[in-house]
Structure formats: C-alpha cells, structure tokens
Amino acid sequence: MKITKETIIGEILDKAPECTPIFLAIGMHCLGCPASRGESIEMACQVHGVDPDELVKKLNELVEKK
C-alpha cells in the first residue's frame, strides 16, 4: 500500500492498522469516528496542524517494514 496525502484515513486503518499509534501520537484520537475515517491525510493534517508530507513519510516507512 502506498500512502499519499489524498489517501483516506479509514482505508489506511483497514489495510494497515499498525499505523494507528502514529495517528494517536499526533493528536488524532477520533479514529473511530465516521467523519474522521472519511477524511484524507491532507484534510486531517489541516485540522490538527500537522505537516502532511511528514506524516505520509512516517506512515509509508512503517507500512514498508511490514
């Protein structure tokens, strides 16, 4: 799975649940909420004040190790 800024959070959590701690560490605690599961990485990062490029990099590094 290749994650981009346009990737939907719910898709990531379904295919790579090991990414959950990364989201929680940056303050995205509403991962079970239907609204947040439908957001793209970029949309969620705007709300939480996080650099989307840095988050995408961390997520892809973790997924590639799997």
Distance bins in CASP14 RR format, pairs under 12 A and 6 or more apart:
PFRMAT RR
TARGET T0000
AUTHOR 0000-0000-0000
RMODE 2
METHOD distances of the structure
MODEL  1
1 7 0 0 0 0 1 0 0 0 0 0 0
1 8 0 0 0 0 0 1 0 0 0 0 0
1 10 0 0 0 0 0 1 0 0 0 0 0
1 11 0 0 0 0 1 0 0 0 0 0 0
1 12 1 0 0 1 0 0 0 0 0 0 0
1 13 0 0 0 0 0 1 0 0 0 0 0
1 14 0 0 0 0 1 0 0 0 0 0 0
1 15 1 0 1 0 0 0 0 0 0 0 0
1 16 1 0 1 0 0 0 0 0 0 0 0
1 17 0 0 0 0 0 1 0 0 0 0 0
1 18 0 0 0 0 0 1 0 0 0 0 0
1 19 0 0 0 0 1 0 0 0 0 0 0
1 56 0 0 0 0 0 1 0 0 0 0 0
1 59 0 0 0 0 1 0 0 0 0 0 0
1 60 0 0 0 0 1 0 0 0 0 0 0
1 62 0 0 0 0 0 1 0 0 0 0 0
1 63 1 0 1 0 0 0 0 0 0 0 0
1 64 0 0 0 0 1 0 0 0 0 0 0
1 66 0 0 0 0 1 0 0 0 0 0 0
2 11 0 0 0 0 0 1 0 0 0 0 0
2 12 0 0 0 0 0 1 0 0 0 0 0
2 15 0 0 0 0 0 1 0 0 0 0 0
2 16 0 0 0 0 0 1 0 0 0 0 0
2 56 0 0 0 0 1 0 0 0 0 0 0
2 59 0 0 0 0 1 0 0 0 0 0 0
2 60 1 0 0 1 0 0 0 0 0 0 0
2 61 0 0 0 0 0 1 0 0 0 0 0
2 63 0 0 0 0 1 0 0 0 0 0 0
2 64 0 0 0 0 1 0 0 0 0 0 0
3 9 0 0 0 0 1 0 0 0 0 0 0
3 10 0 0 0 0 0 1 0 0 0 0 0
3 11 0 0 0 0 1 0 0 0 0 0 0
3 12 1 0 0 1 0 0 0 0 0 0 0
3 13 0 0 0 0 0 1 0 0 0 0 0
3 15 0 0 0 0 1 0 0 0 0 0 0
3 16 0 0 0 0 1 0 0 0 0 0 0
3 19 0 0 0 0 1 0 0 0 0 0 0
3 22 0 0 0 0 0 1 0 0 0 0 0
3 23 0 0 0 0 0 1 0 0 0 0 0
3 40 0 0 0 0 0 1 0 0 0 0 0
3 41 1 0 0 1 0 0 0 0 0 0 0
3 42 0 0 0 0 0 1 0 0 0 0 0
3 52 0 0 0 0 0 1 0 0 0 0 0
3 53 0 0 0 0 0 1 0 0 0 0 0
3 55 0 0 0 0 1 0 0 0 0 0 0
3 56 1 0 1 0 0 0 0 0 0 0 0
3 57 0 0 0 0 1 0 0 0 0 0 0
3 58 0 0 0 0 1 0 0 0 0 0 0
3 59 1 0 1 0 0 0 0 0 0 0 0
3 60 1 0 1 0 0 0 0 0 0 0 0
3 61 0 0 0 0 1 0 0 0 0 0 0
3 62 0 0 0 0 1 0 0 0 0 0 0
3 63 1 0 0 1 0 0 0 0 0 0 0
3 64 0 0 0 0 1 0 0 0 0 0 0
4 11 0 0 0 0 0 1 0 0 0 0 0
4 12 0 0 0 0 0 1 0 0 0 0 0
4 40 0 0 0 0 1 0 0 0 0 0 0
4 41 1 0 0 1 0 0 0 0 0 0 0
4 42 0 0 0 0 1 0 0 0 0 0 0
4 52 0 0 0 0 1 0 0 0 0 0 0
4 53 0 0 0 0 0 1 0 0 0 0 0
4 55 0 0 0 0 0 1 0 0 0 0 0
4 56 1 0 0 1 0 0 0 0 0 0 0
4 57 0 0 0 0 0 1 0 0 0 0 0
4 59 0 0 0 0 1 0 0 0 0 0 0
4 60 0 0 0 0 1 0 0 0 0 0 0
4 63 0 0 0 0 0 1 0 0 0 0 0
5 12 0 0 0 0 0 1 0 0 0 0 0
5 39 0 0 0 0 0 1 0 0 0 0 0
5 40 1 0 0 1 0 0 0 0 0 0 0
5 41 1 0 1 0 0 0 0 0 0 0 0
5 42 1 0 1 0 0 0 0 0 0 0 0
5 43 0 0 0 0 1 0 0 0 0 0 0
5 44 0 0 0 0 1 0 0 0 0 0 0
5 45 1 0 0 1 0 0 0 0 0 0 0
5 46 0 0 0 0 0 1 0 0 0 0 0
5 50 0 0 0 0 0 1 0 0 0 0 0
5 51 0 0 0 0 0 1 0 0 0 0 0
5 52 1 0 1 0 0 0 0 0 0 0 0
5 53 1 0 0 1 0 0 0 0 0 0 0
5 54 0 0 0 0 0 1 0 0 0 0 0
5 55 0 0 0 0 1 0 0 0 0 0 0
5 56 1 0 1 0 0 0 0 0 0 0 0
5 57 0 0 0 0 0 1 0 0 0 0 0
5 59 0 0 0 0 0 1 0 0 0 0 0
5 60 0 0 0 0 0 1 0 0 0 0 0
6 12 0 0 0 0 0 1 0 0 0 0 0
6 38 0 0 0 0 0 1 0 0 0 0 0
6 39 0 0 0 0 0 1 0 0 0 0 0
6 40 1 0 1 0 0 0 0 0 0 0 0
6 41 1 0 0 1 0 0 0 0 0 0 0
6 42 1 0 0 1 0 0 0 0 0 0 0
6 43 0 0 0 0 1 0 0 0 0 0 0
6 44 0 0 0 0 0 1 0 0 0 0 0
6 45 0 0 0 0 0 1 0 0 0 0 0
6 52 0 0 0 0 1 0 0 0 0 0 0
6 56 0 0 0 0 1 0 0 0 0 0 0
7 13 0 0 0 0 0 1 0 0 0 0 0
7 14 0 0 0 0 0 1 0 0 0 0 0
7 15 0 0 0 0 1 0 0 0 0 0 0
7 16 0 0 0 0 0 1 0 0 0 0 0
7 19 0 0 0 0 0 1 0 0 0 0 0
7 37 0 0 0 0 0 1 0 0 0 0 0
7 38 0 0 0 0 0 1 0 0 0 0 0
7 39 0 0 0 0 0 1 0 0 0 0 0
7 40 1 0 0 1 0 0 0 0 0 0 0
7 41 1 0 1 0 0 0 0 0 0 0 0
7 42 0 0 0 0 1 0 0 0 0 0 0
7 43 0 0 0 0 0 1 0 0 0 0 0
7 44 0 0 0 0 0 1 0 0 0 0 0
7 45 0 0 0 0 0 1 0 0 0 0 0
7 52 0 0 0 0 0 1 0 0 0 0 0
7 55 0 0 0 0 0 1 0 0 0 0 0
7 56 1 0 0 1 0 0 0 0 0 0 0
7 59 0 0 0 0 1 0 0 0 0 0 0
7 60 0 0 0 0 1 0 0 0 0 0 0
7 63 0 0 0 0 0 1 0 0 0 0 0
8 14 0 0 0 0 1 0 0 0 0 0 0
8 15 0 0 0 0 0 1 0 0 0 0 0
8 34 0 0 0 0 0 1 0 0 0 0 0
8 35 0 0 0 0 0 1 0 0 0 0 0
8 36 0 0 0 0 0 1 0 0 0 0 0
8 37 1 0 0 1 0 0 0 0 0 0 0
8 38 1 0 1 0 0 0 0 0 0 0 0
8 39 1 0 0 1 0 0 0 0 0 0 0
8 40 1 0 1 0 0 0 0 0 0 0 0
8 41 0 0 0 0 1 0 0 0 0 0 0
8 42 0 0 0 0 0 1 0 0 0 0 0
8 43 0 0 0 0 1 0 0 0 0 0 0
8 44 0 0 0 0 1 0 0 0 0 0 0
9 15 0 0 0 0 0 1 0 0 0 0 0
9 16 0 0 0 0 0 1 0 0 0 0 0
9 17 0 0 0 0 0 1 0 0 0 0 0
9 19 0 0 0 0 1 0 0 0 0 0 0
9 20 0 0 0 0 0 1 0 0 0 0 0
9 22 0 0 0 0 0 1 0 0 0 0 0
9 23 1 0 0 1 0 0 0 0 0 0 0
9 26 0 0 0 0 0 1 0 0 0 0 0
9 28 1 0 0 1 0 0 0 0 0 0 0
9 30 0 0 0 0 1 0 0 0 0 0 0
9 31 1 0 0 1 0 0 0 0 0 0 0
9 32 0 0 0 0 1 0 0 0 0 0 0
9 33 0 0 0 0 1 0 0 0 0 0 0
9 34 0 0 0 0 0 1 0 0 0 0 0
9 35 0 0 0 0 0 1 0 0 0 0 0
9 36 1 0 0 1 0 0 0 0 0 0 0
9 37 1 0 1 0 0 0 0 0 0 0 0
9 38 1 0 0 1 0 0 0 0 0 0 0
9 39 1 0 1 0 0 0 0 0 0 0 0
9 40 1 0 0 1 0 0 0 0 0 0 0
9 41 1 0 0 1 0 0 0 0 0 0 0
9 42 0 0 0 0 0 1 0 0 0 0 0
9 43 0 0 0 0 1 0 0 0 0 0 0
9 44 1 0 1 0 0 0 0 0 0 0 0
9 45 0 0 0 0 0 1 0 0 0 0 0
9 47 0 0 0 0 0 1 0 0 0 0 0
9 48 0 0 0 0 0 1 0 0 0 0 0
9 52 0 0 0 0 0 1 0 0 0 0 0
9 55 0 0 0 0 0 1 0 0 0 0 0
9 56 0 0 0 0 0 1 0 0 0 0 0
9 59 0 0 0 0 0 1 0 0 0 0 0
10 16 0 0 0 0 0 1 0 0 0 0 0
10 17 0 0 0 0 0 1 0 0 0 0 0
10 19 0 0 0 0 0 1 0 0 0 0 0
10 20 0 0 0 0 0 1 0 0 0 0 0
10 23 0 0 0 0 0 1 0 0 0 0 0
10 28 0 0 0 0 0 1 0 0 0 0 0
10 30 0 0 0 0 0 1 0 0 0 0 0
10 31 0 0 0 0 1 0 0 0 0 0 0
10 32 0 0 0 0 1 0 0 0 0 0 0
10 33 0 0 0 0 0 1 0 0 0 0 0
10 34 0 0 0 0 1 0 0 0 0 0 0
10 35 0 0 0 0 0 1 0 0 0 0 0
10 36 0 0 0 0 1 0 0 0 0 0 0
10 37 1 0 1 0 0 0 0 0 0 0 0
10 38 1 0 0 1 0 0 0 0 0 0 0
10 39 0 0 0 0 1 0 0 0 0 0 0
10 40 0 0 0 0 1 0 0 0 0 0 0
10 41 0 0 0 0 0 1 0 0 0 0 0
10 44 0 0 0 0 0 1 0 0 0 0 0
11 17 0 0 0 0 0 1 0 0 0 0 0
11 19 0 0 0 0 0 1 0 0 0 0 0
11 37 0 0 0 0 1 0 0 0 0 0 0
11 38 0 0 0 0 1 0 0 0 0 0 0
11 39 0 0 0 0 0 1 0 0 0 0 0
11 40 0 0 0 0 1 0 0 0 0 0 0
11 41 0 0 0 0 0 1 0 0 0 0 0
11 59 0 0 0 0 0 1 0 0 0 0 0
11 63 0 0 0 0 0 1 0 0 0 0 0
12 18 0 0 0 0 1 0 0 0 0 0 0
12 19 1 0 1 0 0 0 0 0 0 0 0
12 20 0 0 0 0 1 0 0 0 0 0 0
12 22 0 0 0 0 1 0 0 0 0 0 0
12 23 0 0 0 0 1 0 0 0 0 0 0
12 28 0 0 0 0 0 1 0 0 0 0 0
12 31 0 0 0 0 1 0 0 0 0 0 0
12 36 0 0 0 0 0 1 0 0 0 0 0
12 37 0 0 0 0 1 0 0 0 0 0 0
12 38 0 0 0 0 0 1 0 0 0 0 0
12 39 0 0 0 0 0 1 0 0 0 0 0
12 40 0 0 0 0 0 1 0 0 0 0 0
12 41 1 0 0 1 0 0 0 0 0 0 0
12 44 0 0 0 0 0 1 0 0 0 0 0
12 55 0 0 0 0 0 1 0 0 0 0 0
12 56 0 0 0 0 0 1 0 0 0 0 0
12 58 0 0 0 0 0 1 0 0 0 0 0
12 59 1 0 0 1 0 0 0 0 0 0 0
12 60 0 0 0 0 0 1 0 0 0 0 0
12 62 0 0 0 0 0 1 0 0 0 0 0
12 63 0 0 0 0 1 0 0 0 0 0 0
13 19 1 0 0 1 0 0 0 0 0 0 0
13 20 1 0 0 1 0 0 0 0 0 0 0
13 21 0 0 0 0 0 1 0 0 0 0 0
13 22 0 0 0 0 0 1 0 0 0 0 0
13 23 1 0 0 1 0 0 0 0 0 0 0
13 24 0 0 0 0 0 1 0 0 0 0 0
13 28 0 0 0 0 0 1 0 0 0 0 0
13 30 0 0 0 0 0 1 0 0 0 0 0
13 31 1 0 0 1 0 0 0 0 0 0 0
13 32 0 0 0 0 1 0 0 0 0 0 0
13 33 0 0 0 0 0 1 0 0 0 0 0
13 36 0 0 0 0 1 0 0 0 0 0 0
13 37 1 0 0 1 0 0 0 0 0 0 0
13 38 0 0 0 0 0 1 0 0 0 0 0
13 39 0 0 0 0 0 1 0 0 0 0 0
13 41 0 0 0 0 0 1 0 0 0 0 0
13 44 0 0 0 0 0 1 0 0 0 0 0
13 59 0 0 0 0 0 1 0 0 0 0 0
13 63 0 0 0 0 0 1 0 0 0 0 0
14 20 0 0 0 0 0 1 0 0 0 0 0
14 31 0 0 0 0 0 1 0 0 0 0 0
14 32 0 0 0 0 0 1 0 0 0 0 0
14 37 0 0 0 0 1 0 0 0 0 0 0
14 38 0 0 0 0 0 1 0 0 0 0 0
15 59 0 0 0 0 0 1 0 0 0 0 0
15 63 0 0 0 0 1 0 0 0 0 0 0
15 66 0 0 0 0 0 1 0 0 0 0 0
16 22 0 0 0 0 1 0 0 0 0 0 0
16 23 0 0 0 0 0 1 0 0 0 0 0
16 59 1 0 0 1 0 0 0 0 0 0 0
16 60 0 0 0 0 1 0 0 0 0 0 0
16 61 0 0 0 0 0 1 0 0 0 0 0
16 62 1 0 0 1 0 0 0 0 0 0 0
16 63 1 0 1 0 0 0 0 0 0 0 0
16 64 0 0 0 0 0 1 0 0 0 0 0
16 65 0 0 0 0 0 1 0 0 0 0 0
16 66 1 0 0 1 0 0 0 0 0 0 0
17 23 0 0 0 0 0 1 0 0 0 0 0
17 24 0 0 0 0 0 1 0 0 0 0 0
17 31 0 0 0 0 1 0 0 0 0 0 0
17 32 0 0 0 0 0 1 0 0 0 0 0
17 59 0 0 0 0 0 1 0 0 0 0 0
17 62 0 0 0 0 0 1 0 0 0 0 0
17 63 0 0 0 0 0 1 0 0 0 0 0
17 66 0 0 0 0 0 1 0 0 0 0 0
18 58 0 0 0 0 0 1 0 0 0 0 0
18 59 0 0 0 0 1 0 0 0 0 0 0
18 61 0 0 0 0 0 1 0 0 0 0 0
18 62 1 0 0 1 0 0 0 0 0 0 0
18 63 1 0 0 1 0 0 0 0 0 0 0
18 64 0 0 0 0 0 1 0 0 0 0 0
18 65 0 0 0 0 1 0 0 0 0 0 0
18 66 1 0 0 1 0 0 0 0 0 0 0
19 25 0 0 0 0 0 1 0 0 0 0 0
19 26 0 0 0 0 0 1 0 0 0 0 0
19 28 0 0 0 0 0 1 0 0 0 0 0
19 31 0 0 0 0 1 0 0 0 0 0 0
19 41 0 0 0 0 0 1 0 0 0 0 0
19 55 0 0 0 0 1 0 0 0 0 0 0
19 56 0 0 0 0 0 1 0 0 0 0 0
19 58 0 0 0 0 1 0 0 0 0 0 0
19 59 1 0 1 0 0 0 0 0 0 0 0
19 60 0 0 0 0 1 0 0 0 0 0 0
19 61 0 0 0 0 0 1 0 0 0 0 0
19 62 1 0 1 0 0 0 0 0 0 0 0
19 63 1 0 0 1 0 0 0 0 0 0 0
19 64 0 0 0 0 0 1 0 0 0 0 0
19 65 0 0 0 0 0 1 0 0 0 0 0
19 66 0 0 0 0 1 0 0 0 0 0 0
20 26 0 0 0 0 0 1 0 0 0 0 0
20 27 0 0 0 0 0 1 0 0 0 0 0
20 28 0 0 0 0 1 0 0 0 0 0 0
20 29 0 0 0 0 0 1 0 0 0 0 0
20 31 1 0 0 1 0 0 0 0 0 0 0
20 32 0 0 0 0 1 0 0 0 0 0 0
20 37 0 0 0 0 0 1 0 0 0 0 0
20 59 0 0 0 0 0 1 0 0 0 0 0
20 62 0 0 0 0 0 1 0 0 0 0 0
21 27 0 0 0 0 0 1 0 0 0 0 0
21 28 0 0 0 0 0 1 0 0 0 0 0
21 29 0 0 0 0 0 1 0 0 0 0 0
21 31 0 0 0 0 0 1 0 0 0 0 0
21 58 0 0 0 0 0 1 0 0 0 0 0
21 59 0 0 0 0 0 1 0 0 0 0 0
21 62 0 0 0 0 1 0 0 0 0 0 0
22 28 0 0 0 0 1 0 0 0 0 0 0
22 31 0 0 0 0 0 1 0 0 0 0 0
22 41 0 0 0 0 0 1 0 0 0 0 0
22 44 0 0 0 0 0 1 0 0 0 0 0
22 50 0 0 0 0 0 1 0 0 0 0 0
22 54 0 0 0 0 0 1 0 0 0 0 0
22 55 1 0 0 1 0 0 0 0 0 0 0
22 56 0 0 0 0 0 1 0 0 0 0 0
22 57 0 0 0 0 0 1 0 0 0 0 0
22 58 1 0 1 0 0 0 0 0 0 0 0
22 59 1 0 0 1 0 0 0 0 0 0 0
22 60 0 0 0 0 0 1 0 0 0 0 0
22 61 0 0 0 0 1 0 0 0 0 0 0
22 62 1 0 0 1 0 0 0 0 0 0 0
22 63 0 0 0 0 0 1 0 0 0 0 0
23 29 0 0 0 0 1 0 0 0 0 0 0
23 30 0 0 0 0 1 0 0 0 0 0 0
23 31 1 0 1 0 0 0 0 0 0 0 0
23 32 0 0 0 0 0 1 0 0 0 0 0
23 33 0 0 0 0 0 1 0 0 0 0 0
23 36 0 0 0 0 1 0 0 0 0 0 0
23 37 0 0 0 0 0 1 0 0 0 0 0
23 39 0 0 0 0 0 1 0 0 0 0 0
23 41 0 0 0 0 1 0 0 0 0 0 0
23 44 0 0 0 0 1 0 0 0 0 0 0
23 45 0 0 0 0 0 1 0 0 0 0 0
23 48 0 0 0 0 1 0 0 0 0 0 0
23 50 0 0 0 0 1 0 0 0 0 0 0
23 55 0 0 0 0 1 0 0 0 0 0 0
23 58 0 0 0 0 1 0 0 0 0 0 0
23 59 0 0 0 0 1 0 0 0 0 0 0
23 62 0 0 0 0 0 1 0 0 0 0 0
24 30 0 0 0 0 0 1 0 0 0 0 0
24 31 1 0 0 1 0 0 0 0 0 0 0
24 32 0 0 0 0 0 1 0 0 0 0 0
24 36 0 0 0 0 0 1 0 0 0 0 0
24 48 0 0 0 0 0 1 0 0 0 0 0
25 31 0 0 0 0 0 1 0 0 0 0 0
25 48 0 0 0 0 0 1 0 0 0 0 0
25 50 0 0 0 0 0 1 0 0 0 0 0
25 55 0 0 0 0 0 1 0 0 0 0 0
25 58 0 0 0 0 1 0 0 0 0 0 0
25 59 0 0 0 0 0 1 0 0 0 0 0
25 62 0 0 0 0 0 1 0 0 0 0 0
26 41 0 0 0 0 0 1 0 0 0 0 0
26 44 0 0 0 0 1 0 0 0 0 0 0
26 45 0 0 0 0 1 0 0 0 0 0 0
26 47 0 0 0 0 0 1 0 0 0 0 0
26 48 1 0 0 1 0 0 0 0 0 0 0
26 49 0 0 0 0 1 0 0 0 0 0 0
26 50 1 0 1 0 0 0 0 0 0 0 0
26 51 0 0 0 0 1 0 0 0 0 0 0
26 52 0 0 0 0 0 1 0 0 0 0 0
26 54 0 0 0 0 1 0 0 0 0 0 0
26 55 1 0 0 1 0 0 0 0 0 0 0
26 58 0 0 0 0 1 0 0 0 0 0 0
26 59 0 0 0 0 0 1 0 0 0 0 0
27 36 0 0 0 0 0 1 0 0 0 0 0
27 44 0 0 0 0 1 0 0 0 0 0 0
27 45 0 0 0 0 0 1 0 0 0 0 0
27 47 0 0 0 0 0 1 0 0 0 0 0
27 48 1 0 0 1 0 0 0 0 0 0 0
27 49 0 0 0 0 1 0 0 0 0 0 0
27 50 0 0 0 0 1 0 0 0 0 0 0
27 55 0 0 0 0 0 1 0 0 0 0 0
28 35 0 0 0 0 0 1 0 0 0 0 0
28 36 1 0 0 1 0 0 0 0 0 0 0
28 37 0 0 0 0 0 1 0 0 0 0 0
28 39 0 0 0 0 1 0 0 0 0 0 0
28 41 0 0 0 0 0 1 0 0 0 0 0
28 43 0 0 0 0 0 1 0 0 0 0 0
28 44 1 0 0 1 0 0 0 0 0 0 0
28 45 0 0 0 0 1 0 0 0 0 0 0
28 46 0 0 0 0 0 1 0 0 0 0 0
28 47 0 0 0 0 1 0 0 0 0 0 0
28 48 1 0 1 0 0 0 0 0 0 0 0
28 49 0 0 0 0 0 1 0 0 0 0 0
28 50 0 0 0 0 1 0 0 0 0 0 0
28 55 0 0 0 0 1 0 0 0 0 0 0
28 59 0 0 0 0 0 1 0 0 0 0 0
29 36 0 0 0 0 1 0 0 0 0 0 0
29 44 0 0 0 0 0 1 0 0 0 0 0
29 48 0 0 0 0 1 0 0 0 0 0 0
30 36 1 0 1 0 0 0 0 0 0 0 0
30 37 0 0 0 0 1 0 0 0 0 0 0
30 38 0 0 0 0 0 1 0 0 0 0 0
30 39 0 0 0 0 1 0 0 0 0 0 0
30 44 0 0 0 0 1 0 0 0 0 0 0
30 47 0 0 0 0 1 0 0 0 0 0 0
30 48 0 0 0 0 1 0 0 0 0 0 0
31 37 1 0 0 1 0 0 0 0 0 0 0
31 38 0 0 0 0 0 1 0 0 0 0 0
31 39 0 0 0 0 0 1 0 0 0 0 0
31 44 0 0 0 0 1 0 0 0 0 0 0
31 48 0 0 0 0 0 1 0 0 0 0 0
32 38 0 0 0 0 0 1 0 0 0 0 0
32 39 0 0 0 0 0 1 0 0 0 0 0
33 39 0 0 0 0 1 0 0 0 0 0 0
33 44 0 0 0 0 0 1 0 0 0 0 0
33 47 0 0 0 0 0 1 0 0 0 0 0
35 43 0 0 0 0 0 1 0 0 0 0 0
35 44 0 0 0 0 0 1 0 0 0 0 0
35 47 0 0 0 0 0 1 0 0 0 0 0
36 43 0 0 0 0 1 0 0 0 0 0 0
36 44 1 0 0 1 0 0 0 0 0 0 0
36 45 0 0 0 0 0 1 0 0 0 0 0
36 47 0 0 0 0 1 0 0 0 0 0 0
36 48 0 0 0 0 0 1 0 0 0 0 0
37 43 0 0 0 0 0 1 0 0 0 0 0
37 44 0 0 0 0 0 1 0 0 0 0 0
38 44 0 0 0 0 1 0 0 0 0 0 0
39 45 0 0 0 0 1 0 0 0 0 0 0
39 46 0 0 0 0 1 0 0 0 0 0 0
39 47 1 0 0 1 0 0 0 0 0 0 0
39 48 0 0 0 0 0 1 0 0 0 0 0
39 52 0 0 0 0 0 1 0 0 0 0 0
40 46 0 0 0 0 1 0 0 0 0 0 0
40 47 0 0 0 0 0 1 0 0 0 0 0
40 52 0 0 0 0 1 0 0 0 0 0 0
40 55 0 0 0 0 0 1 0 0 0 0 0
40 56 0 0 0 0 0 1 0 0 0 0 0
41 47 0 0 0 0 0 1 0 0 0 0 0
41 48 0 0 0 0 0 1 0 0 0 0 0
41 50 0 0 0 0 1 0 0 0 0 0 0
41 51 0 0 0 0 0 1 0 0 0 0 0
41 52 1 0 1 0 0 0 0 0 0 0 0
41 53 0 0 0 0 1 0 0 0 0 0 0
41 54 0 0 0 0 0 1 0 0 0 0 0
41 55 1 0 0 1 0 0 0 0 0 0 0
41 56 1 0 0 1 0 0 0 0 0 0 0
41 57 0 0 0 0 0 1 0 0 0 0 0
41 58 0 0 0 0 0 1 0 0 0 0 0
41 59 1 0 0 1 0 0 0 0 0 0 0
41 60 0 0 0 0 0 1 0 0 0 0 0
42 48 0 0 0 0 0 1 0 0 0 0 0
42 49 0 0 0 0 0 1 0 0 0 0 0
42 50 0 0 0 0 0 1 0 0 0 0 0
42 51 0 0 0 0 0 1 0 0 0 0 0
42 52 1 0 1 0 0 0 0 0 0 0 0
42 53 0 0 0 0 1 0 0 0 0 0 0
42 55 0 0 0 0 1 0 0 0 0 0 0
42 56 0 0 0 0 1 0 0 0 0 0 0
43 49 0 0 0 0 0 1 0 0 0 0 0
43 50 0 0 0 0 0 1 0 0 0 0 0
43 52 0 0 0 0 1 0 0 0 0 0 0
43 55 0 0 0 0 0 1 0 0 0 0 0
44 50 1 0 0 1 0 0 0 0 0 0 0
44 51 0 0 0 0 0 1 0 0 0 0 0
44 52 0 0 0 0 1 0 0 0 0 0 0
44 55 0 0 0 0 1 0 0 0 0 0 0
44 56 0 0 0 0 0 1 0 0 0 0 0
44 59 0 0 0 0 0 1 0 0 0 0 0
45 51 1 0 0 1 0 0 0 0 0 0 0
45 52 1 0 1 0 0 0 0 0 0 0 0
45 53 0 0 0 0 1 0 0 0 0 0 0
45 54 0 0 0 0 1 0 0 0 0 0 0
45 55 1 0 1 0 0 0 0 0 0 0 0
45 56 0 0 0 0 1 0 0 0 0 0 0
45 58 0 0 0 0 0 1 0 0 0 0 0
45 59 0 0 0 0 0 1 0 0 0 0 0
46 52 1 0 0 1 0 0 0 0 0 0 0
46 55 0 0 0 0 0 1 0 0 0 0 0
48 55 0 0 0 0 1 0 0 0 0 0 0
49 55 0 0 0 0 0 1 0 0 0 0 0
50 56 0 0 0 0 0 1 0 0 0 0 0
50 57 0 0 0 0 0 1 0 0 0 0 0
50 58 0 0 0 0 0 1 0 0 0 0 0
50 59 0 0 0 0 0 1 0 0 0 0 0
51 57 0 0 0 0 1 0 0 0 0 0 0
51 58 0 0 0 0 0 1 0 0 0 0 0
52 58 0 0 0 0 0 1 0 0 0 0 0
52 59 0 0 0 0 0 1 0 0 0 0 0
53 59 0 0 0 0 0 1 0 0 0 0 0
53 60 0 0 0 0 0 1 0 0 0 0 0
54 60 0 0 0 0 0 1 0 0 0 0 0
54 61 0 0 0 0 0 1 0 0 0 0 0
55 61 0 0 0 0 0 1 0 0 0 0 0
55 62 0 0 0 0 0 1 0 0 0 0 0
56 62 0 0 0 0 0 1 0 0 0 0 0
56 63 0 0 0 0 0 1 0 0 0 0 0
57 63 0 0 0 0 0 1 0 0 0 0 0
57 64 0 0 0 0 0 1 0 0 0 0 0
58 64 0 0 0 0 0 1 0 0 0 0 0
58 65 0 0 0 0 0 1 0 0 0 0 0
59 65 0 0 0 0 0 1 0 0 0 0 0
59 66 0 0 0 0 0 1 0 0 0 0 0
60 66 0 0 0 0 0 1 0 0 0 0 0
END
